[in-house]
């Protein structure tokens, strides 16, 4: 197995910025992916009930993790606030829903 190349902070921020230029939804999706370290397969399954934004620090529960290592991931308060704004008070469903009110697919997110 080869070496895994990681993006540096500037590269991550550039990708997030480019996604926000495309749309605020895409920007928030990319930011959430990077800031949680979630795999796409975990990310697409995040539901509103997995969000614990009132905790200190705010947290997201990642289920469907590789090798069954489900658990809570702390997030920045600023990201928690963006997520609250995105939800507009919605209490059910997936964190990010397609226009069919269903979760996005891993394939769609990888193409993002």
GUTINU-568405 format. One line per 2 residues: number of its first residue (from 1); for each residue y, z, x of N, C-alpha, C. Coordinates in Angstrom, 1 decimal. Layout:
NUM> Y:Z:X:Y:Z:X:Y:Z:X | ...
! end
This chain:
1> -1.2:0.0:0.8:0.0:0.0:0.0:1.2:0.0:0.9 | 2.2:-0.8:0.6:3.4:-1.0:1.4:4.4:0.2:1.2
3> 5.5:0.2:1.9:6.5:1.1:1.8:7.3:0.9:0.5 | 7.7:1.9:-0.2:8.5:1.8:-1.4:9.9:1.8:-1.0
5> 10.7:0.8:-1.4:12.1:0.8:-1.1:12.8:1.4:-2.2 | 13.8:2.3:-1.8:14.6:3.0:-2.8:16.0:2.5:-2.8
7> 16.7:2.5:-3.9:18.1:2.1:-4.0:18.9:3.2:-3.5 | 20.0:2.9:-2.8:20.9:4.0:-2.5:21.9:4.2:-3.6
9> 22.7:5.3:-3.6:23.6:5.7:-4.7:24.5:4.5:-5.1 | 25.1:3.8:-4.1:26.0:2.7:-4.4:25.3:1.6:-5.2
11> 24.1:1.3:-4.8:23.3:0.3:-5.5:23.0:0.7:-6.9 | 22.6:1.9:-7.1:22.3:2.4:-8.4:23.6:2.3:-9.3
13> 24.7:2.8:-8.8:25.9:2.8:-9.5:26.4:1.4:-9.8 | 26.1:0.4:-8.9:26.5:-1.0:-9.2:25.6:-1.5:-10.3
15> 24.3:-1.2:-10.3:23.5:-1.7:-11.4:23.9:-1.1:-12.8 | 24.2:0.2:-12.8:24.7:0.8:-14.0:26.0:0.2:-14.5
17> 26.9:0.0:-13.6:28.2:-0.7:-13.9:28.0:-2.1:-14.5 | 27.1:-2.8:-13.9:26.8:-4.2:-14.3:26.2:-4.1:-15.8
19> 25.3:-3.2:-16.0:24.7:-3.0:-17.3:25.8:-2.7:-18.4 | 26.7:-1.8:-18.0:27.8:-1.4:-19.0:28.7:-2.6:-19.2
21> 28.9:-3.5:-18.3:29.7:-4.7:-18.5:29.1:-5.6:-19.5 | 27.7:-5.6:-19.5:27.0:-6.4:-20.5:27.1:-5.8:-21.9
23> 26.9:-4.5:-22.0:27.1:-3.8:-23.3:27.0:-2.3:-23.0 | 27.7:-1.5:-23.9:27.6:0.0:-23.7:26.2:0.5:-23.9
25> 25.4:-0.2:-24.8:24.0:0.2:-25.0:23.2:0.0:-23.8 | 23.3:-1.2:-23.2:22.5:-1.5:-22.0:22.9:-0.6:-20.9
27> 24.2:-0.3:-20.8:24.7:0.6:-19.7:24.0:2.0:-19.9 | 24.1:2.5:-21.1:23.5:3.9:-21.3:22.0:3.9:-21.1
29> 21.3:2.8:-21.5:19.9:2.7:-21.2:19.6:2.7:-19.7 | 20.3:1.9:-19.0:20.0:1.9:-17.5:20.4:3.2:-16.9
31> 21.5:3.8:-17.3:21.9:5.1:-16.7:20.9:6.1:-17.0 | 20.3:6.2:-18.3:19.3:7.1:-18.6:18.1:7.0:-17.8
33> 17.7:5.7:-17.6:16.5:5.4:-16.8:16.7:6.0:-15.4 | 17.8:5.6:-14.8:18.0:6.1:-13.4:18.2:7.6:-13.3
35> 19.0:8.2:-14.2:19.3:9.6:-14.1:18.1:10.5:-14.4 | 17.2:10.0:-15.2:16.0:10.8:-15.5:14.8:10.6:-14.6
37> 14.9:9.4:-13.9:13.7:9.0:-13.1:12.5:8.6:-13.9 | 12.7:8.4:-15.2:11.6:8.1:-16.0:11.0:6.7:-15.7
39> 9.7:6.5:-15.8:9.2:5.2:-15.8:9.5:4.5:-17.1 | 9.5:3.2:-17.1:9.9:2.5:-18.3:8.9:2.8:-19.4
41> 7.6:3.0:-19.1:6.6:3.3:-20.1:6.9:4.7:-20.7 | 7.5:5.6:-20.0:7.9:6.9:-20.5:9.2:6.8:-21.3
43> 10.1:6.0:-20.8:11.5:5.9:-21.3:11.4:5.3:-22.8 | 10.6:4.3:-23.0:10.6:3.7:-24.3:10.0:4.6:-25.4
45> 9.3:5.6:-25.0:8.7:6.6:-26.0:9.6:7.8:-26.2 | 10.8:7.9:-25.6:11.6:9.1:-25.8:12.2:9.1:-27.3
47> 11.9:10.2:-28.0:12.4:10.3:-29.3:13.6:11.2:-29.4 | 14.3:11.3:-30.5:15.4:12.2:-30.7:14.9:13.6:-30.5
49> 13.7:13.9:-31.0:13.2:15.2:-30.9:12.8:15.7:-29.5 | 12.8:14.7:-28.6:12.5:15.0:-27.2:13.8:15.4:-26.5
51> 14.9:15.3:-27.1:16.2:15.7:-26.5:16.5:17.1:-26.8 | 16.9:17.8:-25.7:17.3:19.2:-25.8:18.7:19.3:-25.1
53> 19.6:18.8:-25.8:21.0:18.6:-25.2:21.8:19.9:-25.3 | 21.4:20.8:-26.1:22.1:22.1:-26.2:21.7:23.1:-25.1
55> 20.7:22.8:-24.3:20.3:23.7:-23.3:21.2:23.6:-22.1 | 21.1:24.6:-21.2:21.9:24.6:-20.0:21.0:24.6:-18.8
57> 20.8:23.6:-18.1:21.3:22.2:-18.3:20.6:21.5:-19.4 | 21.3:20.5:-20.0:20.6:19.7:-21.0:19.3:19.0:-20.4
59> 18.3:18.8:-21.3:17.0:18.3:-20.8:16.5:17.3:-21.8 | 15.6:16.4:-21.2:14.9:15.4:-22.0:13.4:15.7:-21.7
61> 12.6:15.7:-22.7:11.1:15.9:-22.6:10.5:14.5:-22.4 | 9.8:14.3:-21.3:9.2:13.0:-21.1:7.7:13.2:-21.3
63> 7.2:12.6:-22.4:5.8:12.5:-22.7:5.3:11.2:-22.2 | 4.0:11.0:-22.3:3.4:9.7:-21.9:3.5:9.5:-20.4
65> 3.7:10.6:-19.6:3.9:10.5:-18.2:2.6:10.1:-17.5 | 2.7:9.5:-16.3:1.6:9.1:-15.6:0.7:10.4:-15.2
67> -0.6:10.3:-15.3:-1.5:11.3:-15.0:-1.3:12.6:-15.9 | -0.7:12.4:-17.1:-0.6:13.5:-18.0:0.4:14.6:-17.6
69> 1.3:14.2:-16.7:2.3:15.2:-16.2:3.5:15.3:-17.1 | 3.4:15.5:-18.4:4.5:15.6:-19.3:5.4:16.7:-18.9
71> 6.7:16.6:-19.1:7.5:17.7:-18.8:9.0:17.5:-19.1 | 9.8:18.5:-18.9:11.2:18.4:-19.1:12.0:18.0:-17.8
73> 13.0:17.1:-18.0:13.8:16.6:-16.9:15.2:17.0:-17.2 | 15.9:17.8:-16.3:17.3:18.1:-16.6:18.2:16.9:-16.4
75> 19.2:16.8:-17.2:20.2:15.7:-17.1:21.6:16.3:-17.0 | 22.5:15.4:-16.5:23.9:15.8:-16.4:24.5:16.0:-17.8
77> 25.4:17.0:-17.9:26.1:17.2:-19.2:26.9:15.9:-19.6 | 27.4:15.1:-18.7:28.1:13.9:-19.1:27.2:12.9:-19.7
79> 25.9:12.8:-19.2:24.9:11.9:-19.8:24.5:12.5:-21.2 | 24.4:13.8:-21.3:24.0:14.4:-22.6:25.1:14.0:-23.7
81> 26.4:14.1:-23.3:27.5:13.8:-24.2:27.4:12.3:-24.6 | 27.1:11.4:-23.7:27.0:10.0:-24.0:25.9:9.7:-25.0
83> 24.8:10.5:-24.8:23.6:10.3:-25.7:24.0:10.8:-27.1 | 24.7:12.0:-27.2:25.2:12.5:-28.5:26.0:11.4:-29.2
85> 26.9:10.8:-28.4:27.8:9.8:-29.0:27.0:8.6:-29.5 | 26.0:8.2:-28.7:25.1:7.1:-29.0:24.4:7.3:-30.3
87> 23.9:8.6:-30.5:23.1:8.9:-31.7:23.9:9.0:-33.0 | 25.2:9.2:-32.9:26.0:9.3:-34.1:25.4:10.3:-35.2
89> 24.9:11.4:-34.7:24.3:12.4:-35.6:22.9:12.1:-36.0 | 22.3:11.0:-35.6:20.9:10.7:-36.0:20.0:11.8:-35.5
91> 19.0:12.2:-36.3:18.1:13.3:-35.9:16.7:12.9:-35.8 | 16.4:11.6:-36.1:15.0:11.1:-36.0:14.9:9.8:-35.3
93> 13.7:9.4:-35.0:13.5:8.1:-34.4:13.5:8.1:-32.9 | 13.5:6.9:-32.4:13.5:6.8:-30.9:14.9:6.9:-30.4
95> 15.1:7.4:-29.2:16.4:7.5:-28.6:17.1:6.2:-28.6 | 16.4:5.1:-28.2:17.0:3.8:-28.2:16.1:2.9:-29.1
97> 16.7:2.5:-30.2:15.9:1.7:-31.2:16.4:0.2:-31.2 | 15.4:-0.7:-31.3:15.8:-2.1:-31.5:16.4:-2.3:-32.8
99> 16.8:-3.5:-33.1:17.4:-3.8:-34.4:16.4:-3.8:-35.5 | 15.1:-3.6:-35.2:14.1:-3.5:-36.2:13.8:-2.0:-36.4
101> 14.6:-1.1:-35.9:14.5:0.4:-36.0:13.1:0.8:-35.5 | 12.8:0.3:-34.3:11.5:0.6:-33.6:11.9:0.8:-32.1
103> 11.0:1.3:-31.3:11.3:1.5:-29.9:11.3:0.1:-29.3 | 12.1:0.0:-28.2:12.1:-1.2:-27.3:10.7:-1.2:-26.6
105> 10.3:-2.4:-26.3:9.0:-2.5:-25.6:9.3:-2.4:-24.1 | 8.3:-2.0:-23.3:8.4:-1.9:-21.9:8.8:-3.3:-21.3
107> 8.2:-4.3:-21.8:8.5:-5.7:-21.4:10.0:-6.0:-21.5 | 10.5:-5.7:-22.7:12.0:-5.9:-22.9:12.8:-5.1:-21.9
109> 12.5:-3.9:-21.7:13.3:-3.0:-20.8:13.2:-3.6:-19.4 | 12.0:-4.0:-19.0:11.9:-4.6:-17.6:12.7:-5.8:-17.4
111> 12.9:-6.6:-18.5:13.7:-7.8:-18.4:15.2:-7.4:-18.4 | 15.6:-6.3:-18.9:17.0:-5.8:-18.9:17.5:-5.8:-17.5
! end
